[in-house]
Amino acid sequence: MSTFRLDKYLADAGIGTRSEIKNYIKKGYVTVNGEPTKKPDIKISPDDDEIVFQNQPISLSEFEYYLLNKPAGYVSATKDNTAPTVLTLIDSKRKDLFPVGRLDKDTEGLLIITNDGALSHRLLSPKRHVDKTYFAIVDGIVTKADVTLFEKGLEIGDDDLDIAMPAQLIIEKIDPEQNISHVTITIQEGKFHQVKRMFQAVEKKVLYLKRIAFGPIALPHDLPLGDSRILSKEEISMLQKF
Ligand code: URA
């Protein structure tokens, strides 16, 4: 188990800002193993030390993992000046959570939120080829020829070097009257606007996009939009083994 500076640990637990916490510590509001301490920079180990703030034990696990069903209108970032972030949907006092990768503001679906930087780094590494599956409603009729083009790898940028890796495109439903198609698509990269740009490359427009799986984790059918739940131990270990 890692050690942390006492003031950072209390800030991550949502007790206050770093300067408020320094003040609380100076006033003797915080005890470590029963002894008041006046040092905000002492190192504590959450597993071995008992930290109490104003008679309230503070217990904070080192890592937290959430699965969010992201609604449209929320930004996948820790801060934004124009719209609410996905973190506002997570019921946690932790201050060090972040989303694992990004979904566009208008994209819905599965987003993992954690403070485990090493796991996030591994899952997002281009070398790992983690599958991400999306359901999309596309303007236009998606054809078998499109499926073949997606399978081969499409040019999706202004220069020849921007090539998307082969992706699996499955046509779920075609509605010729409304001129729309329902598809699922599995990609292994996370290039900016990747799915939208892949459809653009075959002259079609994504009207609606929802992520339904990330690696071994699927979006639960019973998790309403905007709700989140804690990942189970099994799910965390599946992600760690990935
Ligand atoms: N591809 C996109 O175009 N947008 C997303 O949000 C995710 C993948």
py3Dmol code that shows the C-alpha trace and the ligand (Angstrom):
import py3Dmol

protein = """\
ATOM      1  CA  MET A   1       0.000   0.000   0.000  1.00  0.00           C
ATOM      2  CA  SER A   2       1.310   3.417  -0.934  1.00  0.00           C
ATOM      3  CA  THR A   3       1.888   6.260   1.440  1.00  0.00           C
ATOM      4  CA  PHE A   4       0.444   9.736   0.994  1.00  0.00           C
ATOM      5  CA  ARG A   5       0.974  13.210   2.392  1.00  0.00           C
ATOM      6  CA  LEU A   6      -1.641  13.741   5.086  1.00  0.00           C
ATOM      7  CA  ASP A   7      -2.981  16.965   3.496  1.00  0.00           C
ATOM      8  CA  LYS A   8      -3.320  15.366   0.041  1.00  0.00           C
ATOM      9  CA  TYR A   9      -5.072  12.349   1.506  1.00  0.00           C
ATOM     10  CA  LEU A  10      -7.613  14.571   3.284  1.00  0.00           C
ATOM     11  CA  ALA A  11      -8.086  16.698   0.139  1.00  0.00           C
ATOM     12  CA  ASP A  12      -8.740  13.560  -1.948  1.00  0.00           C
ATOM     13  CA  ALA A  13     -11.266  12.501   0.693  1.00  0.00           C
ATOM     14  CA  GLY A  14     -13.117  15.787   0.038  1.00  0.00           C
ATOM     15  CA  ILE A  15     -12.497  17.318   3.467  1.00  0.00           C
ATOM     16  CA  GLY A  16     -11.576  20.708   2.008  1.00  0.00           C
ATOM     17  CA  THR A  17      -9.020  22.554  -0.094  1.00  0.00           C
ATOM     18  CA  ARG A  18      -5.320  22.046   0.630  1.00  0.00           C
ATOM     19  CA  SER A  19      -5.132  25.399   2.440  1.00  0.00           C
ATOM     20  CA  GLU A  20      -8.303  24.740   4.482  1.00  0.00           C
ATOM     21  CA  ILE A  21      -6.861  21.375   5.449  1.00  0.00           C
ATOM     22  CA  LYS A  22      -3.528  22.933   6.527  1.00  0.00           C
ATOM     23  CA  ASN A  23      -5.569  25.184   8.768  1.00  0.00           C
ATOM     24  CA  TYR A  24      -7.578  22.289  10.243  1.00  0.00           C
ATOM     25  CA  ILE A  25      -4.347  20.412  10.939  1.00  0.00           C
ATOM     26  CA  LYS A  26      -2.814  23.489  12.619  1.00  0.00           C
ATOM     27  CA  LYS A  27      -5.908  23.776  14.825  1.00  0.00           C
ATOM     28  CA  GLY A  28      -5.500  20.124  15.891  1.00  0.00           C
ATOM     29  CA  TYR A  29      -8.697  18.853  14.221  1.00  0.00           C
ATOM     30  CA  VAL A  30      -6.862  15.884  12.705  1.00  0.00           C
ATOM     31  CA  THR A  31      -5.433  12.931  14.608  1.00  0.00           C
ATOM     32  CA  VAL A  32      -3.205  10.167  13.287  1.00  0.00           C
ATOM     33  CA  ASN A  33      -3.407   6.974  15.363  1.00  0.00           C
ATOM     34  CA  GLY A  34      -5.037   8.928  18.172  1.00  0.00           C
ATOM     35  CA  GLU A  35      -2.408  11.720  18.314  1.00  0.00           C
ATOM     36  CA  PRO A  36      -3.151  15.241  17.048  1.00  0.00           C
ATOM     37  CA  THR A  37      -0.595  16.228  14.457  1.00  0.00           C
ATOM     38  CA  LYS A  38       0.444  19.694  13.344  1.00  0.00           C
ATOM     39  CA  LYS A  39       2.282  18.555  10.215  1.00  0.00           C
ATOM     40  CA  PRO A  40       0.361  18.573   6.926  1.00  0.00           C
ATOM     41  CA  ASP A  41       3.253  16.920   5.074  1.00  0.00           C
ATOM     42  CA  ILE A  42       3.709  13.779   7.177  1.00  0.00           C
ATOM     43  CA  LYS A  43       3.368  10.539   5.253  1.00  0.00           C
ATOM     44  CA  ILE A  44       0.501   8.238   6.173  1.00  0.00           C
ATOM     45  CA  SER A  45      -0.526   4.826   4.987  1.00  0.00           C
ATOM     46  CA  PRO A  46      -4.320   4.480   4.680  1.00  0.00           C
ATOM     47  CA  ASP A  47      -4.039   0.728   5.413  1.00  0.00           C
ATOM     48  CA  ASP A  48      -1.982   1.028   8.595  1.00  0.00           C
ATOM     49  CA  ASP A  49      -2.801   4.439  10.041  1.00  0.00           C
ATOM     50  CA  GLU A  50      -6.061   5.577  11.574  1.00  0.00           C
ATOM     51  CA  ILE A  51      -6.868   9.096  10.375  1.00  0.00           C
ATOM     52  CA  VAL A  52      -9.629  10.976  12.191  1.00  0.00           C
ATOM     53  CA  PHE A  53     -11.006  14.422  11.303  1.00  0.00           C
ATOM     54  CA  GLN A  54     -13.167  16.044  14.011  1.00  0.00           C
ATOM     55  CA  ASN A  55     -13.975  12.638  15.571  1.00  0.00           C
ATOM     56  CA  GLN A  56     -14.882  11.175  12.165  1.00  0.00           C
ATOM     57  CA  PRO A  57     -12.660   8.369  10.874  1.00  0.00           C
ATOM     58  CA  ILE A  58     -11.580   8.971   7.293  1.00  0.00           C
ATOM     59  CA  SER A  59     -11.268   5.842   5.268  1.00  0.00           C
ATOM     60  CA  LEU A  60     -10.394   6.202   1.645  1.00  0.00           C
ATOM     61  CA  SER A  61      -9.481   3.310  -0.560  1.00  0.00           C
ATOM     62  CA  GLU A  62      -6.486   3.907  -2.765  1.00  0.00           C
ATOM     63  CA  PHE A  63      -8.434   3.488  -6.013  1.00  0.00           C
ATOM     64  CA  GLU A  64     -12.050   3.902  -7.038  1.00  0.00           C
ATOM     65  CA  TYR A  65     -13.614   2.613 -10.252  1.00  0.00           C
ATOM     66  CA  TYR A  66     -17.010   3.641 -11.647  1.00  0.00           C
ATOM     67  CA  LEU A  67     -18.966   2.673 -14.717  1.00  0.00           C
ATOM     68  CA  LEU A  68     -21.003   5.647 -15.963  1.00  0.00           C
ATOM     69  CA  ASN A  69     -23.788   5.631 -18.559  1.00  0.00           C
ATOM     70  CA  LYS A  70     -22.855   9.038 -19.958  1.00  0.00           C
ATOM     71  CA  PRO A  71     -25.681  11.207 -21.287  1.00  0.00           C
ATOM     72  CA  ALA A  72     -25.210  13.703 -24.133  1.00  0.00           C
ATOM     73  CA  GLY A  73     -24.311  17.219 -23.004  1.00  0.00           C
ATOM     74  CA  TYR A  74     -21.495  16.258 -20.618  1.00  0.00           C
ATOM     75  CA  VAL A  75     -17.818  16.775 -21.368  1.00  0.00           C
ATOM     76  CA  SER A  76     -15.316  13.918 -20.811  1.00  0.00           C
ATOM     77  CA  ALA A  77     -12.811  16.012 -18.859  1.00  0.00           C
ATOM     78  CA  THR A  78     -12.057  16.992 -15.294  1.00  0.00           C
ATOM     79  CA  LYS A  79     -12.769  20.696 -15.920  1.00  0.00           C
ATOM     80  CA  ASP A  80     -14.686  22.642 -18.543  1.00  0.00           C
ATOM     81  CA  ASN A  81     -15.881  26.227 -18.736  1.00  0.00           C
ATOM     82  CA  THR A  82     -18.796  25.671 -21.083  1.00  0.00           C
ATOM     83  CA  ALA A  83     -20.610  22.519 -19.974  1.00  0.00           C
ATOM     84  CA  PRO A  84     -20.830  20.140 -17.000  1.00  0.00           C
ATOM     85  CA  THR A  85     -18.213  17.402 -16.871  1.00  0.00           C
ATOM     86  CA  VAL A  86     -18.856  13.684 -16.480  1.00  0.00           C
ATOM     87  CA  LEU A  87     -17.387  13.922 -12.963  1.00  0.00           C
ATOM     88  CA  THR A  88     -20.426  15.899 -11.802  1.00  0.00           C
ATOM     89  CA  LEU A  89     -22.428  12.666 -12.318  1.00  0.00           C
ATOM     90  CA  ILE A  90     -20.250  10.625  -9.946  1.00  0.00           C
ATOM     91  CA  ASP A  91     -21.222  10.491  -6.299  1.00  0.00           C
ATOM     92  CA  SER A  92     -17.778  10.526  -4.701  1.00  0.00           C
ATOM     93  CA  LYS A  93     -15.904  12.930  -2.496  1.00  0.00           C
ATOM     94  CA  ARG A  94     -12.626  12.090  -4.185  1.00  0.00           C
ATOM     95  CA  LYS A  95     -10.950  14.952  -5.956  1.00  0.00           C
ATOM     96  CA  ASP A  96      -8.608  12.927  -8.166  1.00  0.00           C
ATOM     97  CA  LEU A  97     -11.049  11.054 -10.405  1.00  0.00           C
ATOM     98  CA  PHE A  98     -10.879  11.308 -14.198  1.00  0.00           C
ATOM     99  CA  PRO A  99     -12.492   9.608 -17.197  1.00  0.00           C
ATOM    100  CA  VAL A 100     -10.580   6.812 -18.952  1.00  0.00           C
ATOM    101  CA  GLY A 101     -10.426   8.323 -22.435  1.00  0.00           C
ATOM    102  CA  ARG A 102     -13.078  10.484 -23.982  1.00  0.00           C
ATOM    103  CA  LEU A 103     -16.520  10.301 -25.468  1.00  0.00           C
ATOM    104  CA  ASP A 104     -17.654  13.322 -27.499  1.00  0.00           C
ATOM    105  CA  LYS A 105     -20.032  15.697 -25.748  1.00  0.00           C
ATOM    106  CA  ASP A 106     -22.954  14.368 -27.842  1.00  0.00           C
ATOM    107  CA  THR A 107     -21.991  10.676 -27.420  1.00  0.00           C
ATOM    108  CA  GLU A 108     -23.707   8.528 -24.809  1.00  0.00           C
ATOM    109  CA  GLY A 109     -22.816   5.299 -23.086  1.00  0.00           C
ATOM    110  CA  LEU A 110     -20.127   3.454 -21.213  1.00  0.00           C
ATOM    111  CA  LEU A 111     -17.366   5.519 -19.655  1.00  0.00           C
ATOM    112  CA  ILE A 112     -15.051   4.314 -16.918  1.00  0.00           C
ATOM    113  CA  ILE A 113     -14.114   6.837 -14.247  1.00  0.00           C
ATOM    114  CA  THR A 114     -11.243   6.163 -11.870  1.00  0.00           C
ATOM    115  CA  ASN A 115      -8.206   7.622 -10.148  1.00  0.00           C
ATOM    116  CA  ASP A 116      -6.028   4.658 -11.196  1.00  0.00           C
ATOM    117  CA  GLY A 117      -3.635   6.358 -13.605  1.00  0.00           C
ATOM    118  CA  ALA A 118      -1.600   3.238 -14.365  1.00  0.00           C
ATOM    119  CA  LEU A 119      -4.659   1.209 -15.364  1.00  0.00           C
ATOM    120  CA  SER A 120      -6.019   4.048 -17.470  1.00  0.00           C
ATOM    121  CA  HIS A 121      -2.683   4.429 -19.227  1.00  0.00           C
ATOM    122  CA  ARG A 122      -2.596   0.734 -20.068  1.00  0.00           C
ATOM    123  CA  LEU A 123      -6.177   0.635 -21.318  1.00  0.00           C
ATOM    124  CA  LEU A 124      -5.623   3.656 -23.555  1.00  0.00           C
ATOM    125  CA  SER A 125      -2.251   2.591 -24.912  1.00  0.00           C
ATOM    126  CA  PRO A 126      -2.472   2.214 -28.715  1.00  0.00           C
ATOM    127  CA  LYS A 127      -0.359  -0.943 -28.352  1.00  0.00           C
ATOM    128  CA  ARG A 128      -3.042  -2.750 -26.361  1.00  0.00           C
ATOM    129  CA  HIS A 129      -5.783  -2.714 -29.025  1.00  0.00           C
ATOM    130  CA  VAL A 130      -8.628  -2.646 -26.506  1.00  0.00           C
ATOM    131  CA  ASP A 131     -11.952  -3.214 -28.318  1.00  0.00           C
ATOM    132  CA  LYS A 132     -14.516  -0.430 -28.057  1.00  0.00           C
ATOM    133  CA  THR A 133     -17.972  -1.183 -29.412  1.00  0.00           C
ATOM    134  CA  TYR A 134     -20.520   1.466 -30.371  1.00  0.00           C
ATOM    135  CA  PHE A 135     -24.126   1.441 -31.488  1.00  0.00           C
ATOM    136  CA  ALA A 136     -24.741   4.113 -34.112  1.00  0.00           C
ATOM    137  CA  ILE A 137     -27.651   5.503 -36.091  1.00  0.00           C
ATOM    138  CA  VAL A 138     -26.328   6.667 -39.431  1.00  0.00           C
ATOM    139  CA  ASP A 139     -27.910   8.969 -42.003  1.00  0.00           C
ATOM    140  CA  GLY A 140     -27.985   6.947 -45.235  1.00  0.00           C
ATOM    141  CA  ILE A 141     -28.005   3.289 -46.158  1.00  0.00           C
ATOM    142  CA  VAL A 142     -24.927   1.420 -44.913  1.00  0.00           C
ATOM    143  CA  THR A 143     -23.923  -1.218 -47.491  1.00  0.00           C
ATOM    144  CA  LYS A 144     -21.887  -4.413 -47.619  1.00  0.00           C
ATOM    145  CA  ALA A 145     -19.296  -2.395 -49.540  1.00  0.00           C
ATOM    146  CA  ASP A 146     -18.984  -0.108 -46.483  1.00  0.00           C
ATOM    147  CA  VAL A 147     -18.499  -3.173 -44.254  1.00  0.00           C
ATOM    148  CA  THR A 148     -15.614  -4.276 -46.513  1.00  0.00           C
ATOM    149  CA  LEU A 149     -14.057  -0.805 -46.505  1.00  0.00           C
ATOM    150  CA  PHE A 150     -14.218  -0.662 -42.693  1.00  0.00           C
ATOM    151  CA  GLU A 151     -12.639  -4.129 -42.544  1.00  0.00           C
ATOM    152  CA  LYS A 152      -9.719  -3.000 -44.708  1.00  0.00           C
ATOM    153  CA  GLY A 153      -8.960   0.177 -42.760  1.00  0.00           C
ATOM    154  CA  LEU A 154     -10.139   3.588 -43.900  1.00  0.00           C
ATOM    155  CA  GLU A 155      -8.339   6.848 -44.582  1.00  0.00           C
ATOM    156  CA  ILE A 156     -10.014   9.253 -42.187  1.00  0.00           C
ATOM    157  CA  GLY A 157      -7.883  12.384 -42.310  1.00  0.00           C
ATOM    158  CA  ASP A 158      -6.685  15.059 -44.675  1.00  0.00           C
ATOM    159  CA  ASP A 159      -3.369  13.300 -45.143  1.00  0.00           C
ATOM    160  CA  ASP A 160      -2.738   9.738 -46.336  1.00  0.00           C
ATOM    161  CA  LEU A 161      -1.134   8.795 -43.041  1.00  0.00           C
ATOM    162  CA  ASP A 162      -4.343   9.073 -41.036  1.00  0.00           C
ATOM    163  CA  ILE A 163      -5.590   5.531 -41.517  1.00  0.00           C
ATOM    164  CA  ALA A 164      -8.004   3.872 -39.133  1.00  0.00           C
ATOM    165  CA  MET A 165      -7.182   0.278 -38.246  1.00  0.00           C
ATOM    166  CA  PRO A 166      -9.558  -2.401 -39.528  1.00  0.00           C
ATOM    167  CA  ALA A 167     -12.914  -2.195 -37.771  1.00  0.00           C
ATOM    168  CA  GLN A 168     -15.824  -4.580 -37.567  1.00  0.00           C
ATOM    169  CA  LEU A 169     -19.038  -3.026 -38.856  1.00  0.00           C
ATOM    170  CA  ILE A 170     -22.313  -4.938 -38.418  1.00  0.00           C
ATOM    171  CA  ILE A 171     -25.511  -3.751 -40.084  1.00  0.00           C
ATOM    172  CA  GLU A 172     -28.330  -4.243 -37.557  1.00  0.00           C
ATOM    173  CA  LYS A 173     -31.256  -2.621 -39.365  1.00  0.00           C
ATOM    174  CA  ILE A 174     -31.882  -0.603 -42.503  1.00  0.00           C
ATOM    175  CA  ASP A 175     -34.828   1.778 -42.716  1.00  0.00           C
ATOM    176  CA  PRO A 176     -35.115   2.804 -46.390  1.00  0.00           C
ATOM    177  CA  GLU A 177     -38.161   5.002 -45.727  1.00  0.00           C
ATOM    178  CA  GLN A 178     -36.315   7.224 -43.264  1.00  0.00           C
ATOM    179  CA  ASN A 179     -33.025   6.626 -45.082  1.00  0.00           C
ATOM    180  CA  ILE A 180     -31.196   5.609 -41.907  1.00  0.00           C
ATOM    181  CA  SER A 181     -29.204   2.586 -40.743  1.00  0.00           C
ATOM    182  CA  HIS A 182     -28.665   1.069 -37.305  1.00  0.00           C
ATOM    183  CA  VAL A 183     -25.185  -0.435 -36.936  1.00  0.00           C
ATOM    184  CA  THR A 184     -22.695  -1.641 -34.359  1.00  0.00           C
ATOM    185  CA  ILE A 185     -19.038  -0.925 -34.892  1.00  0.00           C
ATOM    186  CA  THR A 186     -16.000  -2.207 -32.995  1.00  0.00           C
ATOM    187  CA  ILE A 187     -12.760  -0.234 -33.154  1.00  0.00           C
ATOM    188  CA  GLN A 188      -9.476  -0.752 -31.351  1.00  0.00           C
ATOM    189  CA  GLU A 189      -8.185   2.807 -31.397  1.00  0.00           C
ATOM    190  CA  GLY A 190      -9.409   6.040 -29.907  1.00  0.00           C
ATOM    191  CA  LYS A 191      -8.620   8.669 -32.501  1.00  0.00           C
ATOM    192  CA  PHE A 192     -10.436  12.006 -32.198  1.00  0.00           C
ATOM    193  CA  HIS A 193     -14.054  11.630 -33.491  1.00  0.00           C
ATOM    194  CA  GLN A 194     -12.971   8.277 -34.895  1.00  0.00           C
ATOM    195  CA  VAL A 195     -16.351   6.656 -35.575  1.00  0.00           C
ATOM    196  CA  LYS A 196     -17.816   9.868 -37.014  1.00  0.00           C
ATOM    197  CA  ARG A 197     -14.773  10.322 -39.263  1.00  0.00           C
ATOM    198  CA  MET A 198     -14.940   6.705 -40.467  1.00  0.00           C
ATOM    199  CA  PHE A 199     -18.526   7.213 -41.604  1.00  0.00           C
ATOM    200  CA  GLN A 200     -17.600  10.580 -43.109  1.00  0.00           C
ATOM    201  CA  ALA A 201     -14.986   8.718 -45.158  1.00  0.00           C
ATOM    202  CA  VAL A 202     -17.820   6.691 -46.753  1.00  0.00           C
ATOM    203  CA  GLU A 203     -19.929   9.860 -47.126  1.00  0.00           C
ATOM    204  CA  LYS A 204     -22.343   9.192 -44.310  1.00  0.00           C
ATOM    205  CA  LYS A 205     -23.175  11.062 -41.138  1.00  0.00           C
ATOM    206  CA  VAL A 206     -23.495   9.647 -37.616  1.00  0.00           C
ATOM    207  CA  LEU A 207     -26.758  10.927 -36.123  1.00  0.00           C
ATOM    208  CA  TYR A 208     -26.500   9.145 -32.768  1.00  0.00           C
ATOM    209  CA  LEU A 209     -23.623   7.353 -31.058  1.00  0.00           C
ATOM    210  CA  LYS A 210     -23.533   5.252 -27.893  1.00  0.00           C
ATOM    211  CA  ARG A 211     -20.644   3.170 -26.544  1.00  0.00           C
ATOM    212  CA  ILE A 212     -21.934  -0.241 -25.495  1.00  0.00           C
ATOM    213  CA  ALA A 213     -18.687  -2.026 -24.551  1.00  0.00           C
ATOM    214  CA  PHE A 214     -15.150  -1.205 -23.506  1.00  0.00           C
ATOM    215  CA  GLY A 215     -12.781  -4.189 -23.514  1.00  0.00           C
ATOM    216  CA  PRO A 216     -14.390  -6.919 -21.392  1.00  0.00           C
ATOM    217  CA  ILE A 217     -17.001  -4.585 -19.848  1.00  0.00           C
ATOM    218  CA  ALA A 218     -20.452  -4.138 -21.419  1.00  0.00           C
ATOM    219  CA  LEU A 219     -22.881  -1.298 -20.704  1.00  0.00           C
ATOM    220  CA  PRO A 220     -25.481  -2.811 -18.328  1.00  0.00           C
ATOM    221  CA  HIS A 221     -29.006  -2.700 -19.802  1.00  0.00           C
ATOM    222  CA  ASP A 222     -30.482  -1.649 -16.466  1.00  0.00           C
ATOM    223  CA  LEU A 223     -28.210   1.355 -15.827  1.00  0.00           C
ATOM    224  CA  PRO A 224     -30.199   4.501 -16.683  1.00  0.00           C
ATOM    225  CA  LEU A 225     -28.566   7.362 -18.599  1.00  0.00           C
ATOM    226  CA  GLY A 226     -26.700   9.627 -16.195  1.00  0.00           C
ATOM    227  CA  ASP A 227     -26.369   6.908 -13.530  1.00  0.00           C
ATOM    228  CA  SER A 228     -23.170   5.218 -12.468  1.00  0.00           C
ATOM    229  CA  ARG A 229     -22.255   2.215 -10.398  1.00  0.00           C
ATOM    230  CA  ILE A 230     -19.069   0.967  -8.770  1.00  0.00           C
ATOM    231  CA  LEU A 231     -17.212  -1.641 -10.830  1.00  0.00           C
ATOM    232  CA  SER A 232     -17.216  -5.078  -9.194  1.00  0.00           C
ATOM    233  CA  LYS A 233     -13.961  -6.726  -8.081  1.00  0.00           C
ATOM    234  CA  GLU A 234     -14.308  -9.188 -10.980  1.00  0.00           C
ATOM    235  CA  GLU A 235     -14.717  -6.346 -13.495  1.00  0.00           C
ATOM    236  CA  ILE A 236     -11.690  -4.506 -12.093  1.00  0.00           C
ATOM    237  CA  SER A 237      -9.600  -7.653 -12.273  1.00  0.00           C
ATOM    238  CA  MET A 238     -10.764  -8.314 -15.881  1.00  0.00           C
ATOM    239  CA  LEU A 239      -9.614  -4.810 -16.811  1.00  0.00           C
ATOM    240  CA  GLN A 240      -6.310  -5.260 -14.990  1.00  0.00           C
ATOM    241  CA  LYS A 241      -5.590  -8.541 -16.755  1.00  0.00           C
ATOM    242  CA  PHE A 242      -6.465  -7.097 -20.124  1.00  0.00           C
TER     243      PHE A 242
END
"""
ligand_1 = """\
8
URA
N -15.924 8.058 -32.022
C -16.524 9.252 -32.169
O -16.620 9.787 -33.260
N -16.984 9.853 -31.058
C -16.930 9.305 -29.835
O -17.398 9.900 -28.864
C -16.307 8.058 -29.706
C -15.801 7.448 -30.817
"""
view = py3Dmol.view(width=600, height=400)
view.addModel(protein, "pdb")
view.setStyle({"model": 0}, {"cartoon": {"style": "trace"}})
view.addModel(ligand_1, "xyz")
view.setStyle({"model": 1}, {"stick": {}})
view.zoomTo()
view.show()
